[in-house]
Amino acid sequence: MFKKSTQTKEQGRHKLGGSDVKRLRADLAKQYPDLAADDKAALDALLPKKADVTVLKLANKSYVYVCGYGTPDATPLFFDPDGRGELYPTLYACWRFADADRRGARPLLLPPLPTHSEVSPKVLGGADLMLPGLKLPAAGLDALGEWDAGSKRVVVIPENPYAFAVGRMEVSSEDAAGSGLKGKGIKTMHYFGDLLWEMGDKSRPHESFTIERVFPIDAVAPEAEAEAE
């Protein structure tokens, strides 16, 4: 939904006051319990109580919450795809949450949906991830847990701890299993390299990320290899 410039044309914006930021933090703590853990330490790191937050209304009917709008450090952290109050993290938010973990575990803000590195180019082109493209662990589909249609997930490759797409499940885990893993899996709403990502500093979490493909974290991406020569 952030693939074309016509979709991301700004149609309005407003800066949140202190009470609005407080309400936003409360909504995030409710929707993402991990942010509220340890006396909201993760939430404070991601969205401080006195954060400078501007909400952008875009042509695709989404609302994007940007910290430091209009500055070199401007970072979109969350988006509401249809104005109904359901908040999705941007990849910047996912990466910050992963890197803020003091145990070095690099946790994910949303449950992961694993795919193959070879499939990542399709998702990075804006395509939805189909169920046949899943890279299941040895324990099978059950290892991914149960989910409902409409639930939020991030897309990863198992060999890399960083999310490269955020989306909404098209089917429940029960229906996915019943179909023999055929058909759509997740509707891709935001991905590395799209125009929502371009609203930030255009950084990447690791050199294994390229615009064309996400590689295992212990592999050297072609462009990084070229830079080293």
C-alpha positions in Angstrom: 0.0 0.0 0.0 3.1 2.2 0.0 4.3 1.2 -3.5 3.2 4.1 -5.7 3.7 7.8 -5.2 -0.1 8.3 -5.8 -0.7 6.1 -2.7 1.6 8.1 -0.5 0.6 11.6 -1.5 0.2 13.6 1.6 -3.4 14.9 2.1 -3.0 16.4 5.6 -1.0 16.4 8.7 -1.2 17.4 12.4 1.2 17.4 15.3 0.1 15.5 18.4 -0.2 17.3 21.7 1.0 15.8 25.0 -2.4 14.1 25.8 -2.5 12.7 22.3 0.9 11.2 22.6 -0.1 9.7 26.0 -3.2 8.1 24.3 -1.0 6.8 21.5 1.4 5.2 24.0 -1.6 3.6 25.8 -2.9 2.2 22.5 0.5 0.8 21.7 0.9 -0.8 25.1 -2.5 -2.5 24.7 -1.9 -3.7 21.2 1.8 -4.7 21.8 2.1 -6.1 25.4 5.9 -6.6 24.8 6.2 -2.8 24.7 4.6 -2.5 28.1 6.9 -5.1 29.8 9.6 -4.0 32.3 7.7 -0.9 33.3 7.3 0.1 29.6 11.1 0.3 29.1 10.8 -0.7 25.4 7.9 1.7 24.8 9.9 4.5 26.4 12.9 3.7 24.1 10.7 3.6 21.0 8.3 6.4 21.7 9.2 8.6 24.7 6.5 10.3 26.7 7.5 13.7 25.3 8.1 12.5 21.7 7.6 14.9 18.8 4.9 13.0 16.8 3.2 14.2 13.6 0.4 12.2 12.0 0.3 12.2 8.2 -2.9 11.4 6.3 -2.1 9.8 2.9 -4.0 9.3 -0.3 -4.3 5.5 0.4 -6.4 6.4 3.5 -3.6 5.4 5.9 -2.3 7.4 8.8 1.5 7.4 9.5 2.9 8.4 12.8 6.3 10.1 12.3 8.7 11.1 15.0 10.7 14.2 14.3 8.8 15.2 11.2 10.6 17.7 9.0 14.0 17.0 10.6 16.9 14.8 9.2 16.0 12.3 11.9 12.4 11.9 10.9 11.3 8.3 11.4 7.9 6.7 10.6 7.3 4.3 13.5 3.7 3.1 13.1 0.9 3.3 10.6 -2.9 2.8 10.7 -3.9 1.4 7.3 -7.5 2.5 7.3 -8.0 5.0 10.2 -9.7 2.4 12.4 -7.1 2.5 15.2 -5.2 -0.7 14.5 -1.6 0.2 14.6 1.1 -1.6 12.6 4.8 -1.1 13.2 7.1 0.1 10.5 10.3 -1.8 9.8 12.1 1.0 11.6 10.1 0.3 14.8 10.7 -3.5 14.4 14.4 -3.0 14.0 14.7 -0.6 17.0 12.7 -3.0 19.2 15.0 -5.9 18.1 18.2 -3.9 18.7 17.1 -2.5 22.1 16.9 -6.0 23.6 19.7 -6.2 26.3 19.9 -9.9 26.1 21.0 -9.8 22.4 18.1 -12.0 21.4 16.8 -9.6 18.8 13.1 -10.3 19.5 10.4 -9.5 17.0 7.6 -7.1 17.7 5.1 -9.3 15.8 5.1 -13.1 15.3 7.2 -14.1 12.3 6.2 -15.8 9.0 9.3 -17.4 7.6 10.1 -17.6 3.9 13.1 -18.5 1.8 15.8 -15.9 0.9 15.0 -16.8 -2.7 11.4 -15.7 -2.3 12.2 -12.4 -0.7 12.6 -10.6 -4.0 8.9 -11.1 -4.7 7.9 -9.6 -1.4 10.4 -6.7 -1.9 8.6 -6.0 -5.1 5.3 -5.6 -3.3 3.8 -9.0 -3.8 1.8 -10.9 -1.2 3.5 -13.9 0.3 1.8 -17.1 -0.8 1.5 -20.1 1.5 3.7 -22.3 -0.8 6.5 -19.8 -0.2 6.7 -20.5 3.5 9.9 -22.1 4.9 8.6 -24.2 7.7 10.7 -25.4 10.6 11.2 -29.1 11.1 8.2 -29.3 13.4 6.0 -28.0 10.6 3.2 -25.5 10.5 2.3 -26.1 14.1 5.6 -24.5 15.2 4.4 -21.1 13.9 1.5 -21.2 16.4 -2.1 -20.5 15.8 -3.4 -17.3 14.2 -6.6 -15.8 12.9 -7.3 -14.3 9.5 -6.6 -10.6 9.8 -3.9 -10.9 12.4 -0.6 -9.0 12.1 2.7 -10.7 11.3 6.2 -9.8 10.0 8.0 -11.7 7.2 11.5 -13.0 7.9 13.9 -15.5 6.6 14.9 -17.9 9.3 18.6 -17.2 8.9 18.2 -13.5 9.6 16.6 -12.1 12.8 15.3 -8.8 11.2 11.9 -8.4 9.6 11.7 -7.2 6.0 8.0 -6.9 5.6 4.8 -6.3 7.7 1.4 -7.6 6.8 -2.0 -9.0 7.6 -2.8 -12.7 7.4 -5.3 -13.6 4.7 -6.2 -16.9 6.2 -6.3 -18.5 9.7 -3.7 -21.2 10.6 -6.5 -23.7 10.5 -7.5 -22.8 7.0 -3.9 -22.7 5.9 -3.4 -26.2 7.1 -6.7 -27.4 5.6 -5.7 -26.0 2.2 -2.5 -28.0 2.2 -0.6 -24.6 2.2 -2.1 -23.3 -1.0 -3.2 -19.8 -1.8 -2.4 -16.5 -0.2 -0.7 -16.3 3.2 -0.1 -12.7 4.1 -1.1 -9.5 2.5 2.0 -7.4 2.2 1.3 -3.9 3.6 4.8 -2.5 4.1 8.2 -3.8 3.0 11.9 -2.9 2.9 12.5 -0.3 0.1 8.9 0.9 -0.3 7.8 4.5 0.0 7.0 4.3 3.7 10.6 3.2 4.3 11.7 6.1 2.2 10.0 8.5 4.6 12.8 7.6 7.1 16.5 7.7 6.9 16.6 4.8 4.4 18.8 2.7 6.7 18.9 -1.0 6.8 19.4 -3.2 9.9 22.3 -5.2 8.4 24.4 -5.4 5.3 22.5 -8.7 4.4 19.6 -6.4 3.4 19.5 -5.2 -0.2 16.7 -3.7 -2.2 16.5 -6.7 -4.4 16.9 -9.5 -1.8 17.4 -10.3 1.9 20.2 -12.8 2.6 21.1 -14.9 5.6 22.8 -12.7 8.1 26.1 -14.8 8.0 26.3 -14.4 4.2 27.8 -11.4 2.5 25.3 -9.7 0.2 26.6 -9.1 -3.3 26.7 -5.3 -3.0 28.6 -5.5 0.3 31.1 -7.8 -1.3 31.5 -5.4 -4.2 32.2 -2.5 -1.8 34.9 -4.5 -0.1 36.8 -5.1 -3.3 
